[in-house]
């Protein structure tokens, strides 16, 4: 069964990936832009934060720079798409592979350790009523809630509405006088800024930034997004955002259980298969539910 | 229905907070590995075999846990939390990313790392000699000093040592810097040829002709992929080529003093055993590989104008005679 530390660990990683899911919600759901940049912007955020923290910056300031770096990466992808007419998926792949080299350049080597550095978490360890393994959960929950509220308010603002219109129907949006290209650039930048934030926080809680950190971030972010939507119907922006966080946490709890499921005969090497099954189920389940309710309501009628 | 599932899930995880109760004479060792990969897998096997040899048998008086993160750092983090939560006697962490995530999660549990090249740079230990906390282990850093010893044993008059390396490979650059420092300390000079791609290795090797008395290759991935190019230059210009890994000897290098990752795992396992028997991690120096295997290739030596001495060949674990 799950120990207390494993449980808090799942919450912590879930909250970080909740931020990734926010990012993927903006690109994938709001803008309908399949964006693989995240596999590069996640370690980019980690790299920028790590380098600046080691250089003696305030960790929050370093984290802020990581957000800006992520936004720049997202903007590059969107500009490749909007200005140079490169297919969105391809544009994001180009940025992603370029970021691998960029991240190596930023860090100077493949792995930068933060284990003994002052991070955003360090001051919290002195708080008396918090256990060591609870600190990151509390802090990341605060960050996730603030991000959620800011995003929610943004999505309801005029710019947010224009962005949603761009994703829903670009031609109609243009007819209404919305500069859709600018909206896509801003949206994808915002999305990757959130992913950069997640990368920066992850590196600080893990004690290191590593160039290989981004592998599979897009799949896990998507799994969290879709899984969350399966649990909470995303009928409003608020519900959709809450679904992102809940989905990310459920995904992490599922992994934690899978790691403990010796009883079921599951082993470490089965994890990738489990992920694929979870994502498939999460994609299929809402459809099944709609079909079922359709059939039920038809029967009633 | 979905909300009910969620509630059950959360409830179950809260209930699970109670940790497992262990039988008193059962020791628990947890092994976490960043990814499955032949070298890392043999290290894992080595740890298991060494434990078994010292009477720690999985399922009898030992509970051995093993998880691989399959290259995913978020899963590595969860594996670390899982292991810390079960408070085993020792956590073994294979490769740098795994070791760092365990270090971030474990406060008091002894951690032994394996296949970490530079534990000081990775901030796992304060210094090689005195780790200072709950972490120590075995590094797979090249035994550069012993390699230079071998080079000097074979070619006592060599003064200028050439090498080919990829300036874009972080590990390679770190090794080259170390090599230069150690060579300089002995009054030897390092002549560098840079190759950023395998196709540039031949040109870089040629640039050493007339400048170097011998060539030594580290474990630089780019260069080792094209080791034959360096060997061909060595044969044509009578510059003996030495390597850091034994596999390159059968590809035409004269000699190498290398280690295999299975033995690396055995050495890691030996540290685990000492901790299980009461040793303190804080005072256990981080180790490098002790058991090295000498591979020689006398035929390759002849082609590079070098006759290997009888006693060197006698010392070799393996004598390769590659003929072309």
Boltz contact constraints between the chains, C-beta under 6 A:
constraints:
  - contact:
      token1: [A, 1]
      token2: [B, 16]
      max_distance: 6.0
  - contact:
      token1: [A, 2]
      token2: [B, 13]
      max_distance: 6.0
  - contact:
      token1: [A, 2]
      token2: [B, 16]
      max_distance: 6.0
  - contact:
      token1: [A, 3]
      token2: [B, 19]
      max_distance: 6.0
  - contact:
      token1: [A, 3]
      token2: [B, 85]
      max_distance: 6.0
  - contact:
      token1: [A, 3]
      token2: [B, 86]
      max_distance: 6.0
  - contact:
      token1: [A, 4]
      token2: [B, 17]
      max_distance: 6.0
  - contact:
      token1: [A, 5]
      token2: [B, 81]
      max_distance: 6.0
  - contact:
      token1: [A, 5]
      token2: [B, 84]
      max_distance: 6.0
  - contact:
      token1: [A, 5]
      token2: [B, 85]
      max_distance: 6.0
  - contact:
      token1: [A, 6]
      token2: [B, 81]
      max_distance: 6.0
  - contact:
      token1: [A, 6]
      token2: [B, 82]
      max_distance: 6.0
  - contact:
      token1: [A, 6]
      token2: [B, 85]
      max_distance: 6.0
  - contact:
      token1: [A, 7]
      token2: [B, 13]
      max_distance: 6.0
  - contact:
      token1: [A, 9]
      token2: [B, 78]
      max_distance: 6.0
  - contact:
      token1: [A, 9]
      token2: [B, 81]
      max_distance: 6.0
  - contact:
      token1: [A, 13]
      token2: [B, 74]
      max_distance: 6.0
  - contact:
      token1: [A, 13]
      token2: [B, 77]
      max_distance: 6.0
  - contact:
      token1: [A, 13]
      token2: [B, 78]
      max_distance: 6.0
  - contact:
      token1: [A, 109]
      token2: [B, 170]
      max_distance: 6.0
  - contact:
      token1: [A, 110]
      token2: [B, 170]
      max_distance: 6.0
  - contact:
      token1: [A, 111]
      token2: [B, 96]
      max_distance: 6.0
  - contact:
      token1: [A, 113]
      token2: [B, 122]
      max_distance: 6.0
  - contact:
      token1: [A, 113]
      token2: [B, 123]
      max_distance: 6.0
  - contact:
      token1: [A, 115]
      token2: [B, 103]
      max_distance: 6.0
  - contact:
      token1: [A, 115]
      token2: [B, 123]
      max_distance: 6.0
  - contact:
      token1: [A, 116]
      token2: [B, 123]
      max_distance: 6.0
  - contact:
      token1: [A, 206]
      token2: [B, 77]
      max_distance: 6.0
  - contact:
      token1: [A, 206]
      token2: [B, 101]
      max_distance: 6.0
  - contact:
      token1: [A, 206]
      token2: [B, 104]
      max_distance: 6.0
  - contact:
      token1: [A, 207]
      token2: [B, 100]
      max_distance: 6.0
  - contact:
      token1: [A, 207]
      token2: [B, 103]
      max_distance: 6.0
  - contact:
      token1: [A, 207]
      token2: [B, 104]
      max_distance: 6.0
  - contact:
      token1: [A, 208]
      token2: [B, 100]
      max_distance: 6.0
  - contact:
      token1: [A, 210]
      token2: [B, 97]
      max_distance: 6.0
  - contact:
      token1: [A, 213]
      token2: [B, 73]
      max_distance: 6.0
  - contact:
      token1: [A, 215]
      token2: [B, 71]
      max_distance: 6.0
  - contact:
      token1: [A, 216]
      token2: [B, 72]
      max_distance: 6.0
  - contact:
      token1: [A, 231]
      token2: [B, 2]
      max_distance: 6.0
  - contact:
      token1: [A, 231]
      token2: [B, 6]
      max_distance: 6.0
  - contact:
      token1: [A, 253]
      token2: [B, 9]
      max_distance: 6.0
  - contact:
      token1: [A, 253]
      token2: [B, 13]
      max_distance: 6.0
  - contact:
      token1: [A, 255]
      token2: [B, 78]
      max_distance: 6.0
  - contact:
      token1: [A, 256]
      token2: [B, 78]
      max_distance: 6.0
  - contact:
      token1: [A, 259]
      token2: [B, 82]
      max_distance: 6.0
  - contact:
      token1: [A, 268]
      token2: [B, 67]
      max_distance: 6.0
  - contact:
      token1: [A, 268]
      token2: [B, 68]
      max_distance: 6.0
  - contact:
      token1: [A, 271]
      token2: [B, 70]
      max_distance: 6.0
  - contact:
      token1: [A, 272]
      token2: [B, 70]
      max_distance: 6.0
